[in-house]
Amino acid sequence: MTLGTLFEACRALFGQLLDAEFTAFMAALGNCPAQQFNTALTGHSPAWHALHIMDWTRATIQPGLSGLNPSHTLSYLGFEQASWVQAVYGPSLASEPDTSATILNALHSVFDAAPNALHHAPAERFSDEASQPALKKPRGVVDSLSYHLRHTAYHRGQVALVLKEFP
């Protein structure tokens, strides 16, 4: 197997894994009644979890694969008082008071863009040496993609817990 073939296999694997996790996350959010989507009984609302994963997807996938987009501002990273968040803080694609349809449409558009970033990324972005200037500190691209999958799964579980709080 050549190095190029290995990178392509890595790209394909991440494409499948991101698709599966994003689909599962959207399904979890789809289980929330629209009238309770913006409600937080304890912790965060389903809307916040959706916006959090949307902003982290925007901060992780495209920047790691094709470079930072300085026009991206983010609102729901979860560390809003930290200096590294303040540097990118600003309006996101949707906000927590928005309707569930507005938030889910914004999230869906971000999730739809991720495979495009994977497809168009140079193969060397999947090497062990590839890093990205992540928000807090430089991170390996593959490590960052892998972490984002786990992070999304964690918040999918958080959405399930929030739904159990509703009558």
Backbone as JSON, one array per atom type, in Angstrom:
{
  "sequence": "MTLGTLFEACRALFGQLLDAEFTAFMAALGNCPAQQFNTALTGHSPAWHALHIMDWTRATIQPGLSGLNPSHTLSYLGFEQASWVQAVYGPSLASEPDTSATILNALHSVFDAAPNALHHAPAERFSDEASQPALKKPRGVVDSLSYHLRHTAYHRGQVALVLKEFP",
  "N": [[0.85, -1.17, 0.0], [0.63, 2.16, -0.9], [1.73, 5.38, 0.35], [0.04, 7.42, -0.48], [-2.29, 5.96, -1.03], [-2.9, 5.1, 1.52], [-3.47, 7.57, 2.77], [-5.74, 8.26, 1.31], [-7.44, 6.22, 2.12], [-7.7, 6.9, 4.8], [-9.0, 9.36, 4.52], [-11.42, 8.46, 3.39], [-12.37, 6.85, 5.48], [-12.71, 8.74, 7.57], [-14.67, 10.27, 6.33], [-16.85, 8.46, 6.26], [-17.2, 8.02, 9.02], [-17.72, 10.62, 10.03], [-20.1, 11.18, 8.64], [-21.79, 9.19, 9.7], [-21.8, 9.88, 12.46], [-22.72, 12.55, 12.4], [-25.25, 12.14, 11.27], [-26.46, 10.59, 13.29], [-26.39, 12.45, 15.38], [-28.06, 14.49, 14.38], [-30.43, 13.0, 14.29], [-30.86, 12.53, 17.03], [-31.33, 15.16, 17.88], [-33.61, 15.59, 16.39], [-35.47, 14.16, 17.8], [-36.39, 15.82, 19.73], [-39.09, 17.71, 20.84], [-40.28, 20.59, 19.1], [-41.22, 22.73, 20.66], [-39.81, 22.46, 22.99], [-37.18, 22.63, 22.35], [-35.49, 24.81, 22.83], [-35.29, 24.86, 25.52], [-33.82, 24.61, 28.7], [-33.67, 22.59, 31.35], [-31.93, 21.59, 33.3], [-28.48, 22.21, 33.05], [-27.66, 22.5, 29.61], [-29.71, 23.53, 26.81], [-31.25, 21.55, 24.14], [-30.96, 23.1, 21.83], [-28.66, 24.64, 22.42], [-26.68, 22.6, 22.52], [-26.76, 21.77, 19.85], [-25.87, 24.11, 18.55], [-23.36, 24.38, 19.69], [-21.95, 22.09, 18.77], [-22.16, 22.67, 16.07], [-20.6, 25.05, 15.88], [-18.1, 24.07, 16.77], [-17.62, 22.22, 14.77], [-17.29, 23.92, 12.61], [-14.99, 25.14, 13.51], [-13.14, 23.15, 13.47], [-13.17, 21.15, 11.29], [-13.01, 22.34, 8.52], [-10.9, 24.32, 8.96], [-8.77, 22.61, 9.72], [-8.36, 21.06, 7.5], [-8.15, 22.68, 5.23], [-7.25, 25.17, 5.94], [-7.44, 28.17, 7.97], [-10.36, 30.21, 8.16], [-10.63, 33.47, 8.33], [-12.96, 34.95, 8.47], [-14.83, 33.53, 9.84], [-16.75, 33.66, 12.67], [-17.5, 32.66, 16.0], [-19.83, 31.46, 18.44], [-20.59, 29.59, 20.35], [-18.69, 27.93, 21.75], [-18.24, 27.17, 24.32], [-16.4, 28.08, 26.14], [-16.49, 30.83, 26.6], [-15.35, 33.0, 28.02], [-12.65, 32.71, 27.86], [-9.46, 33.77, 26.6], [-8.6, 32.75, 24.11], [-10.99, 32.1, 22.92], [-12.28, 34.54, 22.84], [-10.89, 35.76, 20.82], [-12.06, 34.83, 18.48], [-14.68, 35.22, 18.84], [-18.03, 36.0, 18.06], [-20.94, 36.68, 16.03], [-22.67, 33.68, 15.25], [-23.86, 31.18, 12.93], [-26.45, 30.79, 13.66], [-28.57, 31.38, 16.53], [-29.22, 30.7, 20.03], [-31.9, 31.51, 20.82], [-33.26, 31.25, 18.41], [-35.6, 29.55, 16.19], [-36.21, 25.98, 16.27], [-36.15, 24.92, 13.69], [-34.61, 26.83, 12.26], [-32.12, 26.63, 13.58], [-31.52, 23.9, 13.21], [-31.41, 23.81, 10.41], [-29.17, 25.46, 9.94], [-27.2, 23.94, 11.24], [-27.35, 21.61, 9.72], [-26.42, 22.59, 7.25], [-23.74, 23.12, 7.86], [-22.85, 20.56, 8.54], [-23.22, 19.37, 6.05], [-21.22, 20.62, 4.6], [-18.87, 19.56, 5.56], [-18.05, 17.0, 4.36], [-17.25, 17.97, 1.86], [-15.03, 19.54, 2.52], [-13.38, 17.47, 3.41], [-13.11, 15.98, 1.03], [-11.8, 17.76, -0.71], [-9.43, 18.33, 0.56], [-5.88, 18.4, 0.63], [-4.01, 15.39, 0.27], [-1.86, 15.12, 2.03], [-2.73, 16.32, 4.36], [-3.72, 14.38, 5.95], [-1.66, 13.1, 7.13], [0.57, 12.01, 9.77], [2.17, 14.11, 10.5], [0.82, 16.42, 9.87], [-0.56, 19.42, 11.03], [-2.76, 21.76, 12.63], [-3.52, 25.2, 13.17], [-5.1, 25.26, 15.76], [-7.73, 26.61, 17.86], [-6.95, 26.93, 20.6], [-4.4, 25.74, 20.86], [-1.82, 24.43, 18.73], [-2.8, 21.52, 16.9], [-2.74, 18.09, 15.89], [-4.03, 17.23, 12.72], [-5.42, 14.8, 12.13], [-5.79, 13.86, 14.75], [-7.4, 15.92, 15.71], [-9.69, 15.66, 14.07], [-10.52, 13.12, 14.89], [-10.98, 13.57, 17.63], [-13.1, 15.38, 17.38], [-15.14, 13.75, 16.41], [-15.61, 12.11, 18.68], [-16.34, 14.09, 20.48], [-18.7, 15.05, 19.34], [-20.3, 12.75, 19.6], [-20.41, 12.61, 22.4], [-21.94, 14.91, 22.97], [-24.26, 14.19, 21.68], [-25.13, 12.23, 23.42], [-25.58, 13.9, 25.62], [-27.76, 15.37, 24.68], [-29.67, 13.33, 24.62], [-29.91, 12.87, 27.38], [-30.97, 15.35, 28.22], [-33.45, 15.21, 26.96], [-34.68, 13.23, 28.46], [-35.34, 14.62, 30.72], [-37.59, 16.06, 30.15], [-41.15, 16.19, 30.54]],
  "CA": [[0.0, 0.0, 0.0], [1.42, 3.39, -0.97], [1.36, 6.42, 1.29], [-1.14, 8.09, -1.04], [-3.44, 5.08, -0.83], [-3.2, 5.15, 2.95], [-4.13, 8.85, 3.03], [-7.09, 8.18, 0.74], [-8.22, 5.35, 3.0], [-7.97, 7.72, 5.98], [-10.02, 10.32, 4.1], [-12.68, 7.73, 3.23], [-12.82, 6.43, 6.81], [-13.25, 9.91, 8.26], [-15.93, 10.62, 5.68], [-17.9, 7.55, 6.75], [-17.42, 8.24, 10.45], [-18.4, 11.9, 10.2], [-21.47, 11.04, 8.16], [-22.55, 8.4, 10.68], [-22.0, 10.63, 13.71], [-23.58, 13.7, 12.14], [-26.6, 11.62, 11.08], [-26.96, 10.2, 14.61], [-26.61, 13.67, 16.15], [-29.28, 15.11, 13.85], [-31.56, 12.17, 14.72], [-31.09, 12.81, 18.44], [-31.98, 16.47, 17.96], [-34.94, 15.44, 15.8], [-36.36, 13.58, 18.8], [-36.81, 16.85, 20.66], [-40.22, 18.52, 20.36], [-39.89, 21.96, 18.77], [-41.55, 23.66, 21.75], [-38.85, 22.28, 24.09], [-35.84, 22.65, 21.77], [-34.69, 25.9, 23.39], [-35.48, 24.8, 26.97], [-32.82, 23.94, 29.52], [-34.12, 22.39, 32.72], [-30.63, 21.6, 33.98], [-27.46, 22.19, 32.0], [-27.92, 23.24, 28.38], [-30.84, 23.12, 25.97], [-30.86, 20.89, 22.89], [-30.51, 24.14, 20.9], [-27.25, 24.97, 22.73], [-25.84, 21.49, 22.09], [-26.69, 21.84, 18.38], [-25.02, 25.26, 18.18], [-22.0, 24.08, 20.16], [-21.34, 21.16, 17.81], [-22.04, 23.39, 14.81], [-19.44, 25.94, 15.92], [-16.87, 23.28, 16.83], [-17.41, 21.65, 13.44], [-16.74, 25.02, 11.81], [-13.65, 25.46, 14.02], [-12.27, 21.97, 13.39], [-13.08, 20.43, 10.02], [-12.47, 23.15, 7.43], [-9.57, 24.86, 9.24], [-7.76, 21.56, 9.76], [-8.13, 20.44, 6.19], [-7.8, 23.62, 4.16], [-6.77, 26.44, 6.47], [-8.38, 29.0, 8.72], [-11.16, 31.22, 7.48], [-10.7, 34.54, 9.32], [-14.29, 35.55, 8.55], [-15.67, 32.74, 10.73], [-16.84, 33.98, 14.09], [-18.14, 31.55, 16.7], [-20.5, 31.92, 19.65], [-21.0, 28.52, 21.26], [-17.59, 27.0, 21.98], [-18.34, 26.69, 25.69], [-15.35, 28.72, 26.95], [-16.6, 32.19, 26.06], [-14.54, 33.97, 28.75], [-11.23, 32.45, 27.6], [-8.89, 34.69, 25.61], [-8.54, 32.12, 22.8], [-12.34, 32.17, 22.34], [-12.56, 35.95, 22.58], [-10.26, 36.11, 19.54], [-12.93, 34.43, 17.36], [-16.07, 35.36, 19.27], [-18.9, 36.87, 17.28], [-22.17, 36.0, 15.62], [-22.57, 32.39, 14.58], [-24.85, 31.03, 11.85], [-27.76, 30.82, 14.31], [-28.4, 31.63, 17.97], [-30.07, 29.84, 20.86], [-33.33, 31.86, 20.79], [-33.86, 30.96, 17.1], [-36.47, 28.37, 16.15], [-35.51, 24.72, 16.04], [-35.94, 24.77, 12.24], [-33.5, 27.69, 11.88], [-30.89, 26.06, 14.12], [-31.25, 22.62, 12.53], [-30.99, 24.11, 9.03], [-27.78, 25.95, 9.99], [-26.37, 22.78, 11.58], [-27.33, 20.73, 8.54], [-25.54, 23.17, 6.21], [-22.36, 22.93, 8.31], [-22.57, 19.13, 8.39], [-23.13, 19.09, 4.61], [-19.96, 21.17, 4.08], [-17.72, 18.78, 6.06], [-17.51, 16.07, 3.36], [-16.59, 18.75, 0.82], [-13.7, 19.86, 3.05], [-12.61, 16.22, 3.38], [-12.86, 15.6, -0.36], [-10.89, 18.69, -1.37], [-8.2, 18.51, 1.33], [-4.7, 17.71, 0.09], [-3.79, 14.11, 0.94], [-0.9, 15.24, 3.14], [-3.41, 16.78, 5.58], [-4.06, 13.19, 6.73], [-0.43, 12.49, 7.62], [0.83, 12.21, 11.2], [2.86, 15.39, 10.7], [-0.05, 17.56, 9.57], [-1.17, 20.05, 12.19], [-3.56, 22.94, 12.32], [-3.46, 26.2, 14.24], [-6.39, 25.21, 16.45], [-8.03, 27.82, 18.62], [-6.21, 27.04, 21.86], [-3.02, 25.34, 20.65], [-1.73, 23.6, 17.51], [-3.2, 20.12, 17.08], [-2.66, 17.26, 14.71], [-5.29, 17.23, 11.98], [-6.12, 13.52, 12.35], [-6.21, 13.87, 16.15], [-8.5, 16.87, 15.82], [-10.88, 15.05, 13.48], [-10.92, 12.02, 15.77], [-11.56, 14.17, 18.83], [-14.39, 15.98, 17.05], [-16.11, 12.65, 16.36], [-15.94, 11.74, 20.06], [-17.01, 15.25, 21.07], [-20.07, 15.05, 18.82], [-20.99, 11.62, 20.24], [-20.66, 13.01, 23.78], [-23.08, 15.85, 23.0], [-25.45, 13.41, 21.32], [-25.56, 11.66, 24.7], [-26.12, 14.99, 26.44], [-29.1, 15.66, 24.17], [-30.53, 12.23, 25.11], [-30.17, 13.12, 28.8], [-31.88, 16.49, 28.3], [-34.79, 14.75, 26.56], [-35.25, 12.48, 29.57], [-35.83, 15.57, 31.73], [-38.89, 16.61, 29.77], [-42.3, 15.3, 30.87]],
  "C": [[0.9, 1.24, 0.0], [0.92, 4.39, 0.07], [0.1, 7.15, 0.81], [-2.4, 7.27, -0.86], [-3.87, 5.08, 0.62], [-3.93, 6.44, 3.31], [-5.56, 8.84, 2.49], [-8.0, 7.29, 1.58], [-8.61, 6.1, 4.28], [-9.08, 8.72, 5.67], [-11.39, 9.63, 4.0], [-13.24, 7.31, 4.59], [-13.41, 7.62, 7.56], [-14.55, 10.38, 7.62], [-17.08, 9.76, 6.17], [-18.23, 7.82, 8.21], [-18.13, 9.57, 10.72], [-19.84, 11.82, 9.75], [-22.32, 10.28, 9.17], [-22.82, 9.19, 11.95], [-22.9, 11.84, 13.51], [-25.03, 13.26, 11.94], [-27.22, 11.25, 12.43], [-27.24, 11.44, 15.47], [-27.88, 14.39, 15.68], [-30.52, 14.32, 14.27], [-31.89, 12.42, 16.19], [-31.79, 14.15, 18.62], [-33.39, 16.42, 17.4], [-35.95, 14.82, 16.75], [-36.9, 14.61, 19.78], [-38.0, 17.63, 20.09], [-39.8, 19.98, 20.17], [-40.14, 22.93, 19.92], [-40.6, 23.52, 22.94], [-37.4, 22.39, 23.62], [-34.93, 23.68, 22.42], [-34.74, 25.91, 24.92], [-34.36, 24.02, 27.64], [-33.38, 23.81, 30.93], [-32.92, 22.35, 33.65], [-29.59, 21.55, 32.87], [-27.87, 23.05, 30.82], [-29.12, 22.69, 27.64], [-30.35, 22.31, 24.78], [-30.37, 21.91, 21.85], [-29.04, 24.48, 21.14], [-26.32, 23.85, 22.27], [-25.68, 21.49, 20.57], [-25.74, 22.95, 17.94], [-23.57, 25.03, 18.57], [-21.29, 23.16, 19.17], [-21.2, 21.83, 16.44], [-20.8, 24.27, 14.8], [-18.13, 25.16, 16.0], [-16.58, 22.59, 15.5], [-16.78, 22.71, 12.53], [-15.32, 25.36, 12.24], [-12.66, 24.34, 13.8], [-12.08, 21.44, 11.98], [-12.41, 21.25, 8.93], [-11.1, 23.74, 7.77], [-8.46, 23.8, 9.23], [-7.41, 21.02, 8.4], [-7.7, 21.44, 5.12], [-7.39, 25.0, 4.65], [-7.87, 27.25, 7.14], [-9.13, 29.95, 7.81], [-11.35, 32.37, 8.48], [-12.08, 35.2, 9.43], [-15.23, 34.75, 9.46], [-15.6, 33.3, 12.15], [-17.72, 32.92, 14.73], [-18.72, 32.05, 18.02], [-20.7, 30.85, 20.71], [-19.9, 27.49, 21.48], [-17.58, 26.47, 23.41], [-17.29, 27.27, 26.63], [-15.33, 30.21, 26.64], [-15.76, 33.23, 26.78], [-13.05, 33.82, 28.48], [-10.71, 33.35, 26.48], [-8.86, 34.06, 24.22], [-9.91, 32.07, 22.13], [-12.67, 33.61, 21.99], [-11.99, 36.38, 21.22], [-11.14, 35.77, 18.34], [-14.4, 34.64, 17.68], [-16.81, 36.37, 18.41], [-20.12, 36.09, 16.85], [-21.87, 34.67, 14.93], [-23.65, 32.34, 13.5], [-26.28, 31.05, 12.37], [-27.5, 31.1, 15.78], [-29.47, 30.88, 18.75], [-31.55, 30.24, 20.86], [-34.03, 31.54, 19.46], [-34.75, 29.71, 17.18], [-35.64, 27.11, 15.92], [-35.23, 24.53, 14.55], [-34.74, 25.6, 11.78], [-32.17, 27.09, 12.33], [-30.54, 24.77, 13.4], [-30.84, 22.83, 11.08], [-29.55, 24.6, 8.99], [-26.83, 24.79, 10.28], [-26.24, 21.84, 10.38], [-26.4, 21.28, 7.46], [-24.07, 23.01, 6.58], [-21.97, 21.46, 8.14], [-22.43, 18.75, 6.92], [-21.81, 19.57, 4.02], [-18.75, 20.33, 4.49], [-17.19, 17.78, 5.02], [-16.79, 16.78, 2.21], [-15.18, 19.12, 1.26], [-12.82, 18.63, 3.04], [-12.19, 15.87, 1.96], [-11.78, 16.47, -1.01], [-9.57, 18.91, -0.62], [-7.04, 17.79, 0.65], [-4.44, 16.44, 0.92], [-2.85, 14.25, 2.14], [-1.52, 15.77, 4.43], [-3.78, 15.61, 6.48], [-2.82, 12.48, 7.26], [-0.28, 12.78, 9.11], [1.45, 13.57, 11.48], [1.96, 16.61, 10.5], [-0.66, 18.1, 10.86], [-1.97, 21.26, 11.72], [-3.42, 23.92, 13.47], [-4.82, 26.27, 14.93], [-6.54, 26.43, 17.36], [-7.14, 27.99, 19.86], [-4.72, 26.74, 21.69], [-2.97, 24.53, 19.36], [-2.08, 22.14, 17.83], [-2.96, 19.38, 15.78], [-4.01, 17.2, 14.03], [-6.08, 15.94, 12.25], [-6.6, 13.44, 13.8], [-7.42, 14.78, 16.35], [-9.79, 16.31, 15.23], [-11.42, 13.93, 14.37], [-11.58, 12.56, 17.03], [-12.95, 14.74, 18.52], [-15.48, 14.91, 16.92], [-16.57, 12.27, 17.77], [-16.72, 12.86, 20.75], [-18.47, 15.31, 20.61], [-20.89, 13.93, 19.46], [-21.32, 11.96, 21.7], [-21.88, 13.92, 23.85], [-24.37, 15.19, 22.51], [-26.01, 12.76, 22.58], [-26.15, 12.71, 25.63], [-27.53, 15.37, 25.99], [-30.08, 14.59, 24.66], [-30.88, 12.43, 26.58], [-31.14, 14.29, 28.99], [-33.31, 16.03, 27.97], [-35.46, 13.95, 27.66], [-35.81, 13.38, 30.67], [-37.2, 16.11, 31.4], [-40.02, 15.63, 30.12], [-42.85, 14.59, 29.66]]
}
